[in-house]
Amino acid sequence: MSVSSVVAVAMGGALGCVCRFGIASLFSAGLQFPIGTFSANMIGCFVIGLAYVFFSHHVDLPDALRLSILVGFLGGFTTFSSFGLESVQLIESGRVRLAITYVLTSNLIGLALVYAGTRLGRLYLNAA
């Protein structure tokens, strides 16, 4: 692990966290369902699918760029730790059905969006 790799991840992570905070702040005001975190997770799942395919086909790009986006930015943006905490908080507050809905939709739609991102990325690269 080089210093430049650590700096790349830290810079990407800081930006990802700020973007997640912005989305959560915009979309979660007064709602029972944590739509801000849900939105960040779903966007992040789709983008990581696209980025994965992009970086797989452009191995000549600097490792620092790949690390900054995949590990740093998307790691800070997708917030699955917040997802876990919010799920537990919903359960502890007696909203078990809402917690189950949140967990199931986040996982099922998230996986579908990662798949869609990889397919779109491959489609784009094959057309280019």
C-alpha positions, 0 to 999 in steps of 0.5 A: 500500500503506497502513500499515493494509494492512501491519498487517492482513497482518502480524497475519493472517500471524502468526496463520496461522504460529502455527496452522500450527506448531501443526498441524505439531507435533500431526500430524508426530511420528515420521511419515515422511510430512509429514502436518502440513504436508499437513494445513495445506495442505489445510485452507488450500486449502479455507478460501481457496476459501470465503473467496474466495467470501465476500469476492466477495459481501461487497465492503462489508467492509473491505479490511483484513479481506480482506487479513488473512485471504486474504493474511495468515492463509492466506498464513502458514498454507498453507506451500507453501515448507515443502512444497517444502523437504520434497519436496526433503528426501524426494528427497535422502534417497532416498525419491523415491516418497514425494516423488512421492506427497506432491507429487501428493496435495498438488496434486490434493487441494488443487485439489479442496478449493479447488473444493469450498470455492468450491462450498460458499461459492456454495451457502451464499450462494445459500441465504442 
